[in-house]
Amino acid sequence: MESFLTLTWMVAGVLFISSLRGLGHQETARRGNGFGIVGMALAIVALLASGKVANLELLVPALVGGAVVGGVMAQRVAMTSMPELVAILHSFVGLAAVLVGFAAYLDPPDGQGNKVHDVEIWIDVLIGAITFTGSIVAFLKLRGSVSGKPLLLPGRHMLNLVVILASLGLVVPFAQAEGTSGIIYLVIMSVLAGLQGIHLVAAIGGADMPVVVSMLNSYSGWTASAAGFMLDNNLLIITGALVGSSGAILSYIMCKAMNRSLLSVIFGGFGADPKPGSAGPAVVHEGEPIATNLDELVEELSEAREVIVVPGYGMAVARAQHAVRQLVDVLKAKGCNTRFAIHPVAGRLPGHMNVLLAEASVPYDIVLEMDEINADFPKTDVVLVIGANDIVNPGAQTDASSPIYGMPVLEVWKAKRVVVLKRSRSVGYAGVDNPLFYEQNTRMFYADAKDGMEKVVAGLQK
């Protein structure tokens, strides 16, 4: 049975690796998800059949109940709420790690009641508590239940350092305690780590939230890997390491795309007002944005030969991706080369826009990343910005006082015509005004994204 279990876990591990590989490309993402599902199902069935699990009469109903709840959540969640769902699921991983850590300390598995095992428990609970509370704060921010503005306490970096050193320092008396008498140290550390998680994520705001979600995904992986060492479970170690490392790599890639360091995102306060004298004077925008109407937009699109669509969170909120797909079909039928430009941090989740467009069956070959399409804007007749703001803000290149200064953006203002479809002139998630609205070649089309696109499509089809 032990050999069978080891072999099954190896197969499951290979399936998880194949899943990550598949998720690296839009064309193979569905297959990658399938590999992950099969691998997890195989691991669960093998463990249940191994005879190592007691109280199956309690565990099986819990598994079935969890599967039903997960299935219902996945069916009901809207794409706009997917980031919140991911964040709250990360919190479940962190909470599970904390509870399993306490259980393993109070009732250690056979042969594992030693000091090394105690340190493994400590690491598991520490990372799990940070992941649990940090993910809840991220969920509340993404949901809009709390302000997205960063909470910048005086001396916050020193506060973080003191709390983490205290959490690490308590491991000494915890490991030296006899029996389960060290439980008080584990409880104190859990509270400190929980507060640390709250403070770390509360200090982050604005456009850095997609990176936060990615980092929390990484944390959940590392805490699962730590639980694997604690429970002597090789598959959990492998799976956690895969999730933790891939989440960290994705976070690094996103930070590089935003011209920011990973440490500045995790410990910084993106969106905070710059210190006096630390940047140039704020740019003052003169004049008013020029509005356009449906007839003018339809006429410009009818005459265009090159069109680029830049989707943003507003498109997700309005669920306008299917109407946008119809627009692309109509323009292509008229002989217009129409493509999509995707910024790495568009939306509230890595790959958010790609998933939306895939849901609407938009061909993958016309969905291009920022680095692939930025050079094409000067030869583009019309750029249609749908619900995007910060990712097309020229202030990132010209306004040293802007909190997004230095962040690479889609250079849409270089096109012959830019049409921004928004319901209002409200600022983006980073909380800064967008000088693009005041450019002479920019027109504002004020409408709901879905309703506006449907009317444009109807106008083009006349």
N, C-alpha and C positions, 0 to 999 in steps of 0.2 A: 504493500500500500504506500509506503514511503517513497519507493521508486516511482510508482505511478503518479503520486502527487507532484514529485519533482519534475517529471517529464511533462505533466499537464501544465505546470506553471511556466516551464520553458516555452511551450507552445503558445501560451497566453502572452508571455513577454514578447515573443516574435510578432504576434498579432498586434500588440500595442505599438511596437516600433513601426510596423506597416501602417497602422492607423495614423500616426504622426506624419509619416512620409506622404500618405494620401492627402492629408489635410493641408499640405504645403502648396497644392495647386487646385484651382477651382474645378478643373475637369475631373479630378480624382477625389474630390472632397467627400462625395456621397459614398464611394467605395471605402474611403478611409474611416468614415463613421461606422460602416458595417463591420470592418475589422475590429474596431474598438468594442462594439456591442458583443460580437462573438467571443472575443477574448475575455471580457468581463463575465459573461454568462458561463463560459467554460471554467473560469477560476472559481466562481461561486459554487457551481455544481460539484466540482472536484473536491472542494473543501468540505461541503456538506456530506459527501460520500466517503470521506477519509476516516470517519470515526473519531476525529479529533475534536469535534464540536458537540458539546452537551446541550441539554435543554432545547432540543429541536422543536418541541411543541410550542416554545415561546419565540424562537428565532424565525421559523418559517412564516407565521402570521405577520411578523414584523417586516420580513422581506416582501411578502405579497402586498402588505399595506403601503410600504414605501414605493414599490413599483407602480401601484395604482395612483398614488398621489403624484409621483413624478410624471406619469403619462398624462394625467389630467392637466398638470401645470404646463407641460410642453404643448399640449393641444390648445390651451386657452390663451397663452401668452402672446401678445402682439409683438411684432418685430421691434417696435419702439421701446418695448419693455424688456427686451432681451438682455441689455446690460445689467438692469436691476436683478433679473433672474440669475444671471451668472454670479453676481456679487453675493446674493443671498445663499446660493449653493456653496460658494466658497466658505461662507460662515458655518454651514453645516459640517464641512470637512474639519474646520478648526475646532468646533465644539465636540465633534466625535473624538478627535485626538485628545482633547483635554479629559473627557470622560473615561476613555480607554486608559489613559495614563494614570488617573486616580485608581481605577479598578485594578490595574496591574501592580500598583504599589500596595494596595490594601490586601490583595490576594494574588501574589506573584505566581506565575506558571512554574511548574516543576523545574528545579535546577536553575532558576533565574533570580533568586532572591539574593543578589550580591551588589557590591558597590558599583560595578560597571553597569548593571541593570538599572540602578538608581539614577545614574547619570543619563542613561538613555531616556528614562521616564522624564527627567528634568527637561531635557532638550525638546522632547515631544510636546510636553505641556506648554513650555515657553513659546515655541513657534505657533502652537495651536491656539493659545489664548490671544496672541497678537493677530493672527488670521481671523479669529472669530469676531472680535470687537471691531477690528479695522474693516472687515467686510460689511458689517452692519452699518457703520458710518458711511461707507461707499454706497451701499444700497439706498440709504436715506437721502444722500446727496443726489444720486442719479434719479431718484424718484421725485425730487424736489421738495421732500418733507423738511429738509433743513437747507440752509443757504449754501450755495456752491462757493461762496467767498471763503478764502483760506482763513483759518483761525491762527493768528500769529501772536502767541504769548511772548512777553518779554523773556529773553534768555532761554528760548525754547530749545536751542541746540544743547545747552548745558543741562537743561531739564531732562532731555532724552538720554544724555550720557549718564547722568546720575541714576536714572531709573534702570537702565540696562545693566549698569555695573552692580547695582543693588540686586537685581534679579540673578545675575551670574554669581555674585558673592554668596548668596544664600544656599547655593548648591553644596558648599563645604559642610555647614552644620546639618544639612539634609542628608548627605551621604554618610555622615558620622553617626547619625541617630540610630538607635537600636530598634529592631522590629518596625512597627508603623508609627513610632513616636515622632517621626519627622514630618508628619502630615501637616502640621501647622506651618512649616516652612514652605511646603508645596502650595498651600492655600495662599499665603502671603505673596509668593512669587506669581501665582496665577492672577491675583488682583493687580499687581504691578504691571505684568505683561498685558493684561486687558486694558489698563489705562494707557499704556504705551501705544497699543494698537489704535485706540480712539484718537490720541493726540497726533500720531503720525499721519493718519488719513484726514483728520480735521484741518491740518495745516496745509493741505493740498487742495487746489481748486482749479477752476477754469478748464482750459483745454488739456490739462494733464490727466484728467480722469480716465481716458482710455488706457494710459500707461499704468495708472493705479490698479485698474481691473486686471491688467496683465500681470502686474507684480503680485497681486493677491493670489492669482492663479499659481504663480511660482511658489509663494509661501505655502499654499495648500499642498503642493507637491512635496516640498521639503518636510512638512510635518507628517505627511503620509510615509515618507521614506524613514523618518525617525521612528515612527510607530512600527515599521517593519523590523528595524533592529531590536526594538523593545519586545516585539512579539515573536522574534526569530522567524519572520515570514519573508522569504526571499522575493516572492512576487511583489509584495508591498514595497520592498526596497527598490526593486527595478522600476515599478510603475511610478512611485513617488519621485525617483531621480529623473525619469523621463519628463514628467510634468513640470518639476521644479526647474530643470535646466532649460527646457523649451520656453517656459514662461519668462525666465530671466533673459534668454537670448532675444525673444520677441520684444521685451521691454527695452533692451539696449538698442535694437534696430529702430524702434519708434522714437526713442530719445535722440538718436543720431539724426533721424528725419526731421526732428524739431530743433536741431542744433542746441541740445541741452545735455548735460551730464546726468547719468542715472542717479547719482547721489543728490544732485540739486533738486530732482523731482521728488525723491523719497523724503528728504529732510527739509526741502525748501518751502516756499509759500507762493507758488505761481499765482499771478494775478494781483500781487500786493503792490501798493504804491511804491515807486522808487524813492530811495532816500534823497533828500535835498542835495543837489550838486552831483548826484551820481549819474545823471543822464542829461541830455539836452532839453531845451524847453519843449513843452507839449505843442504839437502841431495844431493850429487853428484852421478849421475848414470854412472857407468862404462860400457864400451862395447857398442854393438849395438843390437837392437832387431833382433831376428831370424825370418826370413820370411819362410813361407811354401807355397806350391803350391796346385793346385786343386787335383791332384792325391794323394798326401800325406794326405790331409784332408779327402777325400773320403775313403781312406783305414782305417784311424783311426776311422771314424764314423761307418764304416762297422763292425769293430771289437768291438766297444763299447757296453756295456750292460746297462750303466747308462749315460744319457746325460742330461745336464741342459742348457737351452737357456736363456741368459740374454739380453732382448731387450732394446734399447735406442733410443734417438732421431734420430740417423742415420737411423734406420729402418723405422721410420716415414717419414723422408725426401725422402727416396728411394721408399716408399710404398711397402715394401718388406714383409708385414705381410702375404699375401696370399702364397708367395713362402715359407715362414717359415712354414706355416701350412702344405704345401705339404711335406716339409722335415720331419715334425713330423709324418705324416701318413706313409711315407716310412720307417722311423726308427722303428715305432711301428710294421709294417708288418714284419720287420726283428727280432722282439723280443726284441727290445731295449726300456727300460723304459725312456721316454723322458718327461721332465717337463719344466716349465718356472719359473724363479725367477724374481719377480717384486720389485724394490726399491720404497719406498713411493714417492720420488721426481724424478723418471725417467721421461724424457720428459720435457715439458714446462707447464704442467697442471696436477693437481691432478687426478690420474686415467687415464692419457693419454695412457699408454701402455695397460691397461686393455681394453679400448675402441677399440684400434687398433686390439687387438687379438680377441675381440668379433666380430668385423666387419669381420674377417676372419673365423669366426665360430670355433675358438679354444675352446675345451671343458673347462668349468670353473674349473673342478676338477683337472686339471693339471697346473693351473695358481696359484702359491703360493706366498705369501708375504715374505719379507725378514726374518722376525722372524720365519716363518714356515720352511724355507729351508736352512738357513745359516749353520746349523749343518750337512747337508748332503753333502756338497762339498768335504770333505776328502775322501768319498767313491764313488766319481763320476769319471768316466773314462774321459769324455770330457765335458768341459764347453765351449759353443759357445757364445761369447760376440758379439752382433750385433749392432754396432753403439753406444755403451755405453762407457763412459769414467770416469767421476767423481765418479759415484756410485760403481765402482769396483776398486777404487784407494787405494792401501794399505798404501799410504802416510797419509791417514786419521787416521791411527793407529800408524804410526812410525815416521812421519816427523813433529816435533813440529813447524817448520817454515812455514808449509803449511797452507793456509787460510781455508782448509777444515779439519784441524786437529780436531779430536774429533767427527767427523760426522760418524755415523754408516754406514757401507758399506757392500756390498755383498762380502764375503770372497772367491772369485773365485780362488785365487792363491793357495788354499789348495787342489785343484783337481789334479788328475794325469796329465792332459793336459788341457791347456787353449788356445783356439784359438780366437784371436781378429780380427773380420772382420771390417776393416775400409778402407776408400779410401786413407788415409795418416796417418802420425803420429801426426797430429794436436792435440792441447790441447782441453780439454772439455770446457764447458760453464763457468766454474770457472776460466779458464785461467791458469791452473797449469799442469805441466808435470806428467805423470803417470808412476811410477816405475814398474807397472805390466808388461809393454812392455819389460822390461829388465830381467824378471825372466827366469830361465833356463827351466822351464816347459811351458813357453808361446811361442806361435808361432803367427806371424802376417800374416793374409791373406788379402792382399791389393786388394780390389775390391769394386765396387758399391754393396750395400747390396742386392738389388733385382737381379741384374745380377749374382752376386756371388752365391746366394742361388739357383737360377734356374740351374746354372751349377752343383752345388753340388747334387741337386736332380736328374738331368739327369745322373750324374756319378754313383749315388747309384742305379739307376734303370737298369743299364746295366747288 
